[in-house]
Amino acid sequence: MVRKSSVQGSSQDRRPARERLLAAADELFYEEGVNLVGIDRIIERAGVAKASLYDCFGSKEELIRSYLQQRHEARQVRLRDWLARYATPREKILGIFDYVADLVTRPDYRGCPFARASAEARPDSSVKTVCDESRAWNLALFADLARQAGASDADRTAQQLRLLYDGASVSAHVDGSATAAAAARALAEVVLDAAIR
């Protein structure tokens, strides 16, 4: 996540307007929600003219979609880098829950940006589409690793693992549970043991 000090608009910020707008959107949308934050606040935070937002994105919806797409791509990179430390597919699956445990203990954790944005999006919007694509990637990752680990029904196992992943994320955010990810990891071990017999 981009820190406030790096996105404050100023005459010294030489990044292109698109980058500055995305950095401001990343900070504000994640902290407060995509519908609560108006374009005027994003423009002010980015330090650009209003016309720049429309030149770069055309609409607030496209800015939201781009913000989520950027988050999705960054999450893929971070998670792949994180999983590189684990040797086996089973360890990688459990490592995803270690990743969640690390993520949810950060002071700026506000829950899953895709779940939050999806709850605010119209069903037929491009915002909902990018949220669905992110969730599909997450499910496919679990399914691929479950298949590699020898699960008899990798798709079913992936659905169960994603449910635990979602539960850990929501419980950590809504309930402030510091142990949700560890509990989800323990249940993931049970799911894997049953699937790989």
N, C-alpha and C positions, 0 to 999 in steps of 0.2 A: 504494500500500500504506500502511496506517495505521502510524504509528510507535508504539513501545512507550510513550513518555511520554504519548501521547494516549489510551491505552486502559486505563491502570492504574486500577482501581476506587478511588474515594475518595468521601468524603462531599461533596466539591466538584463532582464530576461530576454534572451535572444532566440529562444526556441520558436519554431513556427507556431502560428495561432492554433492549428489543429492539435499539436502536442500540449500546448498550454490549456486548451479547453478540455482535453481528455484527462489531464492531470487534475484539474479542478473538479471535473465531474466525478472522477474516481474517488476523490476525497469526500466530496459533499454527498453524492448519491449513497456511498457506502455508510457514511455516518448517520444520515437522516432519512434516506429512502428516495426513490426516484420521483415520486409524485409530490413530495413535500418541498423539494428544492426547485425553485423557479429558475428560468434561464438568466434572469437579471443577476442572481447571486453567482451563478457560474461565470458569467461574463465579467463581473466585478472581480472575482477571485482569480480568473485567468489574466485579467488586465488587458482585455481586447475589446474591440468595438462590437456592438450587437450584430452588425453586418457580417463579421467574421464567423459567427456561429452558423449563420444561414449559408454563407459561402462554403464553409467546410462540411456542414452536415445537412443542411436543408430544413431540418426540423429537430425539435427536442427528442422525438421518438428515435430518430436516427442517431442522435448523440447518445441516448441511453443504450441503444443496440450496440454502438461502437464501444462504449465503456464496458459493456458486458462481454463483448467479443475479445477485447483486450485482456480482461480478467480471466476469461476462459483459456486463452493462449498462454498467459503467464502461469496459471495454475498447472497446465499440462507440463510445462517446463520444470516448474518447482517440484511437482510430484515425481516426474521421471528422474530428476536429479536425486531426490530423496530416496527413491526405491533402488537406485544404483548401489546403495550400501548393503542391500540384502542379496543373499545368494540364491535361494530357491523360490519358486512361485508361491509356496505356502508362506514363507517369511515375508515376501513382498505384500501379500494380501494383509497379513497382520501389520506390516509396516505402514500400510495406508492408515490404519487406526492410530499408530504411533504419530504419524503426520498430523492427524486430526487433533490428537492430544497436545501436540506442540502448538498448533494453530489456535486452539480455543483458550489457551492460557495467556495469550498475548493481551495486553491491556486495551488494544484498539479493536479487539474482536467484536463484531456486531452480528454474527450469524452468517449464514450462507448468502452471498449477494444474489445468487440465482433464485433461490427459494423466495427471498424477499421481493425481488423484482417481479418474479412470476406471479406472486400473490397480488401485485398491483397492476399487472398487465391485462389488456384485453385478450381474449382467447385467440383472435385472428391477427394479432400484431406481430411485427418483426421482433419485438422484445421477447414475447412468449416463445417465438421460434428459436432464438439464440439460447434461451434458458433450457428449452427442450433438448437442443443439441448438446449442451453442456452435460445435462443429466444422462443423455444417451451415451456420451463418451465415457462417463463414470461407470455406467452399467457395463459397457463393452470391455472396459479395463478389468473389472471384476470377473466377467465371463471368461476373458482370455486367460487370466491368471488361474482361475478355477479349473479351466480345461487343462492347462499346463500342469497343474498340481494333481490331476487325475480324478477330478470330481465326476461322478457318474452322470449327473445332470448339471452341467456347468451353467446353463441359463437360469435354472431354478436357484442354484447356489448364489449366483450373482444377484438375483433379486433379493434374496435374504440378506446378503452382505450389504447391499445398498440401503436396505431398510435400517440396518444397524448403523450404518454411516450417517444416514439422515437423522436418525434418533439421537446419535451422539452430538451432532451439530446443533440440532434444535434444543436439546436439553441443556447443553453448555450455554447457549445464548439466552433462552427464555428462563430457565431455572437457575442459571449461574452455577451449574454443576461442574465442579473441577474434576469429578470422577467419571463423568459420562463416557468419555472416550475409552477409558480403561475398562469400564463395564462392557461397552460394545465390543472391545477387542476380545475379552474373555468369552463372550457369546459367539463371536466370530470363530474362535477356536472350536467350540462345540459344533457349529455349523459345518466347519471344514472336516472335523473328525467324522461326522455322520455322512458327509458327501463323498469322502475318499475311501471308505471301507472297502 
